[in-house]
């Protein structure tokens, strides 16, 4: 149990006789005994708490290891065991990929040197090792100004409490852009343009037999290419629930598979996984194209791709835009798309779209959807980050209850959290100051129901004893 871990670790203070390796070995033995636990008999709340505590333990162990690695690096101590370098030793012992050792040594030097605050956060279990790497890399790219770097480090460590490493990397990019705008713009533009050229030159698509009666599809292309593919396939890949349970031909009270579909539970839900639906969408798109009268030499009707981009960036062609699917695209690629696709650029600062359609329509218009995309960017639920293409526009006050179809009554939610808002105690509203979504958790999670925007990653509701 989780409490067992805490008790044992407390009992190890002060440490018993023996070296650090013996102490760590003892902790390993205690934790490994948890593998005999019958997890199916534990309540979900305890399982969640166990994962959280284990992740904090992983961070603590990483922090200790980095301190040891830093000392080995400073004294070249790995040579006592005939290793050529500490980097080789860490790579081999960790069983990882080439490059893991050098990265560990680099991080160890940082968290025991200038970035000691990051090392402390890691040792306290407040951030993960991956998040620590993001913080250190971001700070290292700033001008050599100790006060500026320390401030940026503290800001990123604060953000890391509620953001995973992917989101934290985006925050870091914003910090770099604000603190060193000229350097960040030059680096990002060069890097993105270089990556796009490499992806274009390395593009390919192949269909080969897999030897067991089917085929295997492989390919590579640019983000620009993928945006057009997703714009076509994602609508065709949406789940297709049945009208009612048992409509598949199976008995809802019987086991899965008796309707002919192995994964079907006869509950009316689409039994296909996302990857299966995407494959079916690709086949359906091919069938639709084959059934048209568009000649191969004609462009025909093109899919629409939504891009959020600053007006100055669009005009000058220097900078980046944000695709509806969440990826970043260079301004030059957006201009290329505009020549050969029905691109819908949402230019920040433009007032050409009517954002409030009041009570005249229930469904969200295209202009209103783009405005919602610009405000929320991803699913707004705390801790989620699914891209808009996988989201719905949720009416905060239901349209049937008199709620208008307007930006002030809408929030972007993925299908899972859309269901959560409709079926659980979670509620959503817009903040009175900046008009961005904030969520009220159920009373069982927070008796005071304090509004939140980001969920803290390494804390959960305390277990009831």
N, C-alpha and C positions, 0 to 999 in steps of 0.2 A: 504494500500500500504506500501511498505518497507520504503519509505521516511517518511510516517506517524509515523512509529516506532521511527525513528531517531529524528524527530522533537519533539515528545512527551517526549522522554528520555532527550533531551536537555532542554526542558522546566522545567524538574524536578530538574534542577541545578540552584541555590541551592535548597535543598529539602524544600517543603512546610511544614507548621506546622503539627505535628503528628509524631507518632513513625514509625520505619522502617516497621512494619507490614502493617500500613496504606499506606505507599508509595508503597510497593510491591503489595498490593491489587489494588491500582490505576493503576499500570502498567498492572496487569493481566486483568483489565477491558478493557483497551485500546487494548491490544493484542487480547482479546477474540472477540472484535468487528470485527476483520479481518475475522472471521468465516462467516460473512455475505457477504463477497466479492464474486462476480461472477468470479471465477477463469477462467472459459472457455473464458471469454472476454479479459483476460490478455495475452500479448505476451509471448512466451516461455522464452525469455531473462529475463523478470521480474519474472517469476515463479522460474527460477534457482536462481536469486539473492535473492528472498524471502527466499528460503530454506537455502541458505548460511547464511543470516543474522539471521534467526531463530536459526540455529545451534550455531552461535556465542553468541546469547542471552542465549541459554541453558547453554553454558560454563560459562558465566558471572554469571548467577543465581546459578549454581553449586558452583562456587567459593565463593559467598556470603554465601550460605548455609553451606559450610564447615567451614567458619570462625565462624559462629554462633554455629555450632556443637562443634567446638574446645573449645569455651568458655563455653558451657553447660557441656562439659566433664571435663573441668578444675574446674568448680564450683559445679559439680553434680546438675546443675540447674533443671534437669527434675523431681527431687523429689518434686518440688513445685506443680506439677500437678499429684502427686501420682504415677509417673512411677518408677519402680524398678531400672532402669538404663537408661542412654542416648541411649545405643544400642537398648534396647527394644523400646524406644520412637521413634527413627528414623525408625526402622523396621515397626512399626505399622502405623505411620503417612505416610510413603512412600508407604504402601500397597504392599511392595515387598516380597521377600522370606527371610526365616531365613538365616542370614548371611549378609544381606545387611546392617543392622545397624552396626554390628562390623566392616565391611569393610569401611563404611562411617567414623566412628570414627577413625579408623586407618589412613585413607587418610587425614582426617582433622588434626590430630596430625602432620603428615608429612609435609603438605603444609604450615602449620603455624609455623613449626619448622625448621629442617635442610634443608628441600626441599622447601624453600621459593621461589626459582626461578621457580619451577614447579607451585606453587600457583599463582605467578604473571602471568605466561603464560596462565593459566586457566582463571584468572580474565580479561585478555586482549582478550580472545576469540581465542587465537592462537592454543590451543590444546583442546581436549575434555576431559571429566572426565575419560573415558576409557583409553585414551592415557596417562593421568596423572598417573593412576594406574600402567600402564606398566613401566613408567619411574621410579616411586618410588620403585616398586618391584625389578627392575633390579639393581638400585643403592644400595638397602639394601643388596643385595647378594655379594657386593664387600667387600674387606677387609676394616676395619675401619681406613681409611686414608682420612681425610677431603678434602685435595687437589685433590686426585684421584677421590673421589666421586663427587665433584663439577664439575670436568672436564667431567666425564661421563654423568652427568646430563645435562650439556650444550650441549654436542654432541647429546644426544637423543632428546632434545627439538628442536634442529635444524633439525634433521631428521623427527621429527613429523610434520613439516610444509608440507612435501610432501608425507608422508606415513600414511596409516591407522593403526589402532591398531594391526592388524594381522602382517603387514609388520614390524611395529615398534618392535614387540616382537622378530622377527627374527634378526633385527639389534641389539637389546639388547643382544641377545644370542651371537652374534659375538663380541660385546664389552666385555662381560664377559669372553669370551674365550681368547681374546687378553690381557686383563688386569689381569686376574686371571686364566691362562690356566689350572693349576693343579686342582684347585677347581672346575672349570666349567666342565672339562672332567669327573671328578668323579661323580659330581651331575647328569649330563646329562645321563651318561651311566647307573647309578643305576636307575634313574627315568624311562628312556625309557625301560630298561630291565624289570622293575617291571610292567609297564603298559602293555607291550607285553604279559607277563605271565598271567596277570589278564584277558586280552582280550581273550587269548587262552582258559583259563579255563572256561570263561563265554560264549563261543561260542554256538550259537544255530541257528536254522532255522525252521520256522513253517509256514504252510499254513492253514488257517482256514476260514470257511464260514463267510461272513459278514452279513448274514440274509436278504440281498436285492438282491439276485441272483448272487453274485460274491464271491470273496475270498479276504482275506487280508493277505499279506505276511509280516512277521516280522523276524528280525535276527540280529545277532551281531557276529563280528569276529575280527581278527587282521588286521592291515594295510597290512601285508604280504598277507593275504587271499584276501583282497580287490584289491591289485595290480594285482593279476592274473584275478580276475573277470573283472576289468576295461579293462585289456589288450584284453579280448575277446569281451566284450560288446560294448565298445566305437566305434570301427570301424563299428559294425552292427547298432549302434544308430545314425550314421551320417544322417543329413537331406537329403531327397530324393526329390529334386525339379523336377517338371514336365518339359518336353521339351519346352513347351510354355504355355502362359496363356490360360485357357479354356480347357487344355488337360484332366482335371478331369471330364469333362462332363458338367460343369456349365458355365453360361454366365458371362464373366468378368464384364459386365456392370450391373449385377443384384446383389441382396443381397446374403450374405453367406448362405449356407445350401441347395441351390436348386440342388446340385449335390449329396446329400445324406450324406455329411460330415458337421456337424454343424459349425465347426470352419474354414471351407475352404472359402477363398476369391476369388478363381478361378484365382489367379494371377500367378500361377505356383510355388509358394513356398510350402514347406512341411508344412501343417497345424498343425502337431503334436508338442506338447510341449516336452521339454527335458525328463521329467518323462515318458511321453507316449512312446517316442522313446526308452528309456531304457527298458521299459517293453517288447515292441515288439522285442528288441534285445535279451532279455532273452529267449523269446519264440522261436525266430529264432535259437538261439544257441542250444536250446534243440532239435529242429527239425533236425538240422544239425548233432548233435551227434547221434540222433536216427537212422539217415540214413547211418551211417558209419558201417564198418565191424569190427571196433576195439572191441575186447573182453573186458568185464568189468575188467578183471585182468591185462590188458595191459595199459601202460601209454599213448600210442598213440602219436600223434603230440601235442606238448605243445605250449602254447602261449609264446611269448617273452616279457620279462619285462626289461626295461632299468633302470639301476641304476648308478648314478654318485657317485663315491667313491674314496677317496684317496688311493694310492697304499699301503702305510704303514698300513692304517686302514684295508684294505682287507686282508693283510698278517697276522697282529696280531689279528684281530677279535675284536679289542677294538675301539669303535667309532661309527660313523653313516654314512649312505649313503642317497642320495636324489633320490626318485623315480621320474619317468617321470610325474606322476600325481601331484607332488608337496609335497607329504608327506615324512616324515623322517623315515628311517628304520634302526634298529641297524645292525652293521656289522655281528653279529651272525645270524641274520635273512637272510641277503644277502647270507651268506654261506649255509644256509639251502635251500634257493631258488635254489642255483646253483646245488644242488643234485637232484632236482625234477622238474626243469623248464628250459626253454631255456632262461637263463639270459644273457643280454648283458651289462656287466659292463663297463662303461666309466671311465677308471682309469685315473685320472688327471695326466698329465705328460707323458702319453704314446704317441708315434708317430707311432704306428703300422697301423693307418688308413690313407688312401689317402684322403685328405680333398678337393682337387681341381680337379674336373673332367672336367674343362674347358668348351668347347663348344660341347663336344662329346655327352652329355646327357642333356635333359631339366629337368628331374625329379631328385629330391634330393636323393642321395644314403643313405643307412643306416648309414655309417660312417660319412657322412657329416651332417646328421640329428642329430647324437649324439654330434658332435662337436658344432653345433648350439645350442643344448640343454644346453651344458656345459657353453657356453658363455652368453646366454640370460636368461636361467632358466625359465622365464615365458613370457607372451606377453610383448613385450618391449614398448608398447605404454604408454605414461605418464598417471599414475593413474590406469592402469590396472594391473592385476596379475593373469589372467587365466592361468592354468597349460599347459604345452606343449601338452598334449594329446588333448586339445581343440584348438590347434593352427595350422597354416600353415607356410611353409617356403616361404616368400615373396621375389621375385627378386627386388632389389632396382632399377637396370636398367633392364627393361623387357627383357626376353630371346629373344623375337622376335625382339627386338631393338639392339641385339648384346651383351646383358649382359650375362656374364658367370655364370654357376651354381657352384659357389665357396663361401667359407665362407665370403670372403670380399664383396660379392654382395647379401648376404642373411640377413634377419632379421626375428625373430619369432613374428608372429602376430596372435591373435585370429581371428575368422571368421568375427566378427563385425568390428574390426579395420583394418583388411585386406581390407574390403569393403570401409572403410573410406579413406584409403590411395589411393585407385583406383578411388574414385568418388568425392573427395573434394579437398580443397586447401592444406591439410596437406601433408608434404613431409618428407621422412626419408633419412638419410645418416649415414655413419660411421665416428666417430670422428678420426681426423688424428693422434692423440696421442695414445689412447688406443684401437682404432678400435672397440668401442662399439656403439650401435645405439643412435642417437639423432634425435629429430623431430623438424621440422620447422612449426610453426602454420600458418594458413592462415592470410593474411594481415588484415582481419576484426577483428581478435582477438589480433594481435600484429603487428602494422604497420612496425616495425623494423624486424619482423620475426626472433627473437632471438632464437637460438636452445635450447631445453629443453629435459631433460630426465625424470624428475619427475614433475608432475603438483601439484602446491600448492592447498591444499584441501579447504582452507577457504577463497579463493579470487576468484572472477570471473571478467569478463570484465565489467567495469562500465556501468551502464544503460545510454542509450542515452535519453536526456531530450528534 
